[in-house]
Amino acid sequence: MTATSPPVFTLFMLLHSQPAWLALTRVERAAYVEAEVAPVLARWPQVAMRFYDAEAFTGRCTDLMVFETADLAAYAHLVDGLRDTAFLGRPYFEVVEIIPALEDGYKAYDAAA
């Protein structure tokens, strides 16, 4: 990020999988994501998303979705779209916490000073 470029936000969404998600087979989960989640992500291409498993490392959450974008409105719309599905709108995942961050934000602060 430079003083002239828009900041890129990274948003960590901590999730807890629900029994309805765990009851699906891996094939059913993949088919659901392809049919319901992928179209929402495709609608907001200015937001990149990665999905991580965390249940082996913490009891706080089971999964993380990590979003990167310079367009917070697009991110908010994407999340609204996901909340309109069973993926984030229950019964599949509960949002535990969302942590927004700026990578190397101190460098932008130093450059602006």
LOGU-686144 format. One record per residue (C-alpha): residue number from 0; y, z, x; residue in one letter. Coordinates in nm, 4 decimals, decimal comma. Layout:
N
+-----+----------+----------+----------+---+
|   k |       c2 |       c3 |       c1 | r |
+-----+----------+----------+----------+---+
| NUM |        Y |        Z |        X | A |
...
+-----+----------+----------+----------+---+
//
This chain:
113
+-----+----------+----------+----------+---+
|   k |       c2 |       c3 |       c1 | r |
+-----+----------+----------+----------+---+
|   0 |   0,0000 |   0,0000 |   0,0000 | M |
|   1 |   0,3397 |  -0,0934 |   0,1367 | T |
|   2 |   0,6832 |   0,0123 |   0,0186 | A |
|   3 |   0,7162 |  -0,3233 |  -0,1658 | T |
|   4 |   0,3688 |  -0,3510 |  -0,3188 | S |
|   5 |   0,2732 |  -0,1634 |  -0,6336 | P |
|   6 |   0,0574 |   0,1428 |  -0,5738 | P |
|   7 |  -0,3139 |   0,1066 |  -0,6297 | V |
|   8 |  -0,4455 |   0,3972 |  -0,8301 | F |
|   9 |  -0,8019 |   0,5197 |  -0,8005 | T |
|  10 |  -0,9268 |   0,7079 |  -1,1038 | L |
|  11 |  -1,2444 |   0,9114 |  -1,0825 | F |
|  12 |  -1,4048 |   0,9632 |  -1,4220 | M |
|  13 |  -1,6688 |   1,2351 |  -1,4128 | L |
|  14 |  -1,9359 |   1,1859 |  -1,6789 | L |
|  15 |  -2,2257 |   1,3816 |  -1,8180 | H |
|  16 |  -2,5118 |   1,1750 |  -1,9599 | S |
|  17 |  -2,6293 |   1,2737 |  -2,3047 | Q |
|  18 |  -2,9852 |   1,2920 |  -2,4430 | P |
|  19 |  -2,9407 |   0,9649 |  -2,6370 | A |
|  20 |  -2,8708 |   0,7773 |  -2,3096 | W |
|  21 |  -3,1596 |   0,9409 |  -2,1290 | L |
|  22 |  -3,3941 |   0,8524 |  -2,4173 | A |
|  23 |  -3,3343 |   0,4815 |  -2,3513 | L |
|  24 |  -3,5548 |   0,3014 |  -2,1021 | T |
|  25 |  -3,3871 |   0,1573 |  -1,7935 | R |
|  26 |  -3,4301 |  -0,1903 |  -1,9441 | V |
|  27 |  -3,2613 |  -0,0767 |  -2,2680 | E |
|  28 |  -2,9767 |   0,0823 |  -2,0710 | R |
|  29 |  -2,9194 |  -0,2360 |  -1,8691 | A |
|  30 |  -2,9241 |  -0,4478 |  -2,1863 | A |
|  31 |  -2,6758 |  -0,2144 |  -2,3544 | Y |
|  32 |  -2,4369 |  -0,2238 |  -2,0582 | V |
|  33 |  -2,4573 |  -0,6038 |  -2,0456 | E |
|  34 |  -2,3989 |  -0,6410 |  -2,4198 | A |
|  35 |  -2,1392 |  -0,3689 |  -2,4852 | E |
|  36 |  -1,9784 |  -0,2453 |  -2,1617 | V |
|  37 |  -1,9504 |  -0,5661 |  -1,9575 | A |
|  38 |  -1,7336 |  -0,7439 |  -2,2199 | P |
|  39 |  -1,4865 |  -0,4538 |  -2,2197 | V |
|  40 |  -1,4670 |  -0,4609 |  -1,8396 | L |
|  41 |  -1,4232 |  -0,8404 |  -1,8449 | A |
|  42 |  -1,1300 |  -0,8119 |  -2,0822 | R |
|  43 |  -0,9330 |  -0,6154 |  -1,8215 | W |
|  44 |  -0,9961 |  -0,7974 |  -1,4896 | P |
|  45 |  -0,7027 |  -0,6231 |  -1,3216 | Q |
|  46 |  -0,9148 |  -0,3064 |  -1,3215 | V |
|  47 |  -1,2113 |  -0,2834 |  -1,0834 | A |
|  48 |  -1,4911 |  -0,0409 |  -1,1738 | M |
|  49 |  -1,7863 |   0,1011 |  -0,9821 | R |
|  50 |  -2,0564 |   0,3335 |  -1,1197 | F |
|  51 |  -2,2213 |   0,6112 |  -0,9194 | Y |
|  52 |  -2,5126 |   0,8480 |  -0,9819 | D |
|  53 |  -2,4301 |   1,2083 |  -0,8939 | A |
|  54 |  -2,6921 |   1,4243 |  -1,0660 | E |
|  55 |  -2,8899 |   1,4805 |  -0,7455 | A |
|  56 |  -2,5844 |   1,6261 |  -0,5734 | F |
|  57 |  -2,3929 |   1,8328 |  -0,8299 | T |
|  58 |  -2,4371 |   2,0148 |  -1,1566 | G |
|  59 |  -2,0798 |   1,9365 |  -1,2608 | R |
|  60 |  -2,1442 |   1,5780 |  -1,3665 | C |
|  61 |  -2,4308 |   1,3309 |  -1,3708 | T |
|  62 |  -2,2375 |   1,0106 |  -1,3045 | D |
|  63 |  -1,8996 |   0,8825 |  -1,1914 | L |
|  64 |  -1,7065 |   0,5759 |  -1,2909 | M |
|  65 |  -1,4474 |   0,4859 |  -1,0276 | V |
|  66 |  -1,1633 |   0,2593 |  -1,1361 | F |
|  67 |  -0,9066 |   0,0927 |  -0,9098 | E |
|  68 |  -0,5920 |  -0,0742 |  -1,0406 | T |
|  69 |  -0,2199 |  -0,1176 |  -0,9935 | A |
|  70 |  -0,1873 |  -0,1541 |  -1,3722 | D |
|  71 |  -0,2269 |   0,1818 |  -1,5441 | L |
|  72 |  -0,1674 |   0,0274 |  -1,8872 | A |
|  73 |  -0,4646 |  -0,2052 |  -1,8333 | A |
|  74 |  -0,6742 |   0,0941 |  -1,7229 | Y |
|  75 |  -0,5737 |   0,2880 |  -2,0351 | A |
|  76 |  -0,6627 |  -0,0091 |  -2,2562 | H |
|  77 |  -0,9978 |  -0,0484 |  -2,0815 | L |
|  78 |  -1,0787 |   0,3186 |  -2,1388 | V |
|  79 |  -0,9758 |   0,2866 |  -2,5040 | D |
|  80 |  -1,2141 |  -0,0090 |  -2,5295 | G |
|  81 |  -1,4964 |   0,1920 |  -2,3756 | L |
|  82 |  -1,4241 |   0,4829 |  -2,6099 | R |
|  83 |  -1,4706 |   0,2428 |  -2,9005 | D |
|  84 |  -1,8308 |   0,1966 |  -2,7866 | T |
|  85 |  -2,1206 |   0,4401 |  -2,7855 | A |
|  86 |  -2,0955 |   0,4443 |  -2,4050 | F |
|  87 |  -1,7925 |   0,6751 |  -2,3839 | L |
|  88 |  -1,7460 |   0,7385 |  -2,7525 | G |
|  89 |  -2,0693 |   0,9325 |  -2,7729 | R |
|  90 |  -2,3594 |   0,9500 |  -2,7995 | P |
|  91 |  -2,4271 |   0,8208 |  -2,4470 | Y |
|  92 |  -2,1757 |   0,9904 |  -2,2140 | F |
|  93 |  -1,9321 |   1,2781 |  -2,2297 | E |
|  94 |  -1,6193 |   1,2559 |  -2,0155 | V |
|  95 |  -1,6048 |   1,5744 |  -1,8096 | V |
|  96 |  -1,2823 |   1,5060 |  -1,6212 | E |
|  97 |  -1,0588 |   1,2236 |  -1,5009 | I |
|  98 |  -0,9008 |   1,2603 |  -1,1574 | I |
|  99 |  -0,6268 |   1,0098 |  -1,0706 | P |
| 100 |  -0,5428 |   0,9575 |  -0,7036 | A |
| 101 |  -0,3456 |   0,7383 |  -0,4651 | L |
| 102 |  -0,5236 |   0,6354 |  -0,1480 | E |
| 103 |  -0,3072 |   0,7245 |   0,1520 | D |
| 104 |  -0,0236 |   0,8208 |  -0,0812 | G |
| 105 |   0,1409 |   1,0147 |   0,1972 | Y |
| 106 |   0,1898 |   0,6884 |   0,3911 | K |
| 107 |   0,3890 |   0,5387 |   0,1026 | A |
| 108 |   0,5909 |   0,8585 |   0,0829 | Y |
| 109 |   0,6658 |   0,8443 |   0,4567 | D |
| 110 |   0,7626 |   0,4763 |   0,4302 | A |
| 111 |   0,9986 |   0,5500 |   0,1398 | A |
| 112 |   1,1678 |   0,8402 |   0,3188 | A |
+-----+----------+----------+----------+---+
//
